[in-house]
């Protein structure tokens, strides 16, 4: 039995396909989308973006791309949407009268 080692210095075989897929999602969604190896599932990719569409909406965009994502198995992707909001961002929204 052998253990397969994923070398960071060499891109995975499907990296080019995923790169094109992410580019199409960026165009479709209007937010910067990127991909990285999935931390939850070995050998799969995680699609990552901040703010913008929900995970469900982004999955629908991916499904709508159809043949443009040839070679990318949508069932073998994980999805991660992060929020860039910070407490200082929220304080700008709260009226000064409410903050004391």
Backbone torsions as a table, in degrees:
resi	resn	phi	psi	omega
1	UNK	NA	136.5	178.6
2	UNK	-120.1	154.4	178.1
3	UNK	-104.7	127.7	179.0
4	UNK	-82.6	129.9	179.7
5	UNK	-110.4	125.8	176.6
6	UNK	-89.7	113.5	-178.5
7	UNK	-87.9	125.7	-177.8
8	UNK	-65.9	-31.0	-176.4
9	UNK	-71.1	-16.8	-180.0
10	UNK	-115.7	128.8	-179.7
11	UNK	-68.3	149.1	176.0
12	UNK	-67.6	158.3	-177.2
13	UNK	-58.9	-31.0	-178.1
14	UNK	-97.2	9.5	-177.2
15	UNK	-60.2	-39.6	179.4
16	UNK	-63.7	-40.9	178.1
17	UNK	-65.2	-43.2	-179.7
18	UNK	-66.2	-37.4	178.3
19	UNK	-60.8	-45.9	177.5
20	UNK	-64.0	-40.4	178.9
21	UNK	-60.7	-46.3	179.7
22	UNK	-63.4	-38.8	177.3
23	UNK	-61.0	-44.4	178.6
24	UNK	-63.9	-39.1	177.2
25	UNK	-65.6	-36.1	177.5
26	UNK	-61.9	-45.6	179.1
27	UNK	-63.4	-47.6	-175.7
28	UNK	-65.9	-40.7	-173.8
29	UNK	-89.1	-23.9	-178.3
30	UNK	82.0	8.7	176.2
31	UNK	-126.8	156.0	179.1
32	UNK	-69.9	123.3	-179.4
33	UNK	-117.2	140.5	176.9
34	UNK	-135.6	173.6	179.2
35	UNK	-134.9	148.7	175.7
36	UNK	-148.3	161.3	175.7
37	UNK	-57.9	136.2	-176.7
38	UNK	-66.6	128.6	177.1
39	UNK	-74.5	-19.4	-178.7
40	UNK	-90.5	-34.6	-172.9
41	UNK	-128.5	114.5	-179.9
42	UNK	-61.9	134.8	178.3
43	UNK	82.8	3.2	179.3
44	UNK	-115.4	167.4	-179.4
45	UNK	-106.5	149.1	172.4
46	UNK	-112.2	128.9	177.9
47	UNK	-93.0	128.2	-170.9
48	UNK	-128.5	138.1	173.4
49	UNK	-155.3	163.3	178.9
50	UNK	-114.2	137.9	-179.2
51	UNK	54.5	-153.0	177.9
52	UNK	68.9	-150.7	-173.4
53	UNK	-61.9	156.0	173.8
54	UNK	-71.2	169.1	177.6
55	UNK	-61.1	-43.1	179.2
56	UNK	-60.6	-42.6	178.4
57	UNK	-65.1	-42.3	179.6
58	UNK	-64.5	-38.1	176.0
59	UNK	-63.0	-38.4	178.1
60	UNK	-66.0	-41.6	175.5
61	UNK	-57.4	-43.7	180.0
62	UNK	-62.2	-43.1	178.7
63	UNK	-65.1	-37.0	-179.7
64	UNK	-67.7	-24.6	-179.6
65	UNK	-65.9	-24.9	174.7
66	UNK	53.6	-120.0	-175.9
67	UNK	-65.4	-18.6	179.0
68	UNK	-64.9	-18.6	179.9
69	UNK	-107.7	26.8	179.1
70	UNK	-53.4	131.0	179.3
71	UNK	95.6	-11.7	177.8
72	UNK	-105.4	117.9	179.4
73	UNK	-84.3	106.1	-175.5
74	UNK	-62.6	-24.0	178.8
75	UNK	-74.6	-12.8	-179.3
76	UNK	-111.0	34.8	175.8
77	UNK	-119.3	148.0	168.5
78	UNK	-112.2	157.5	-172.2
79	UNK	-125.8	138.9	-179.3
80	UNK	-142.4	116.7	176.5
81	UNK	-110.1	123.9	179.3
82	UNK	-108.4	155.7	175.9
83	UNK	-108.9	134.6	179.3
84	UNK	-90.5	3.4	-179.3
85	UNK	-65.1	138.4	175.9
86	UNK	-126.4	164.1	178.4
87	UNK	-55.9	-33.1	179.0
88	UNK	-69.5	-32.8	176.7
89	UNK	-64.8	-42.4	-178.3
90	UNK	-66.6	-37.2	-178.0
91	UNK	-63.8	-24.9	177.6
92	UNK	-72.1	-25.2	-177.3
93	UNK	-83.9	-32.0	-177.6
94	UNK	-75.1	126.4	179.0
95	UNK	-57.4	144.0	-177.8
96	UNK	-58.2	-32.9	-179.8
97	UNK	-61.6	-29.3	-178.3
98	UNK	-83.9	-22.3	-177.0
99	UNK	-89.6	-6.8	175.1
100	UNK	96.5	NA	NA
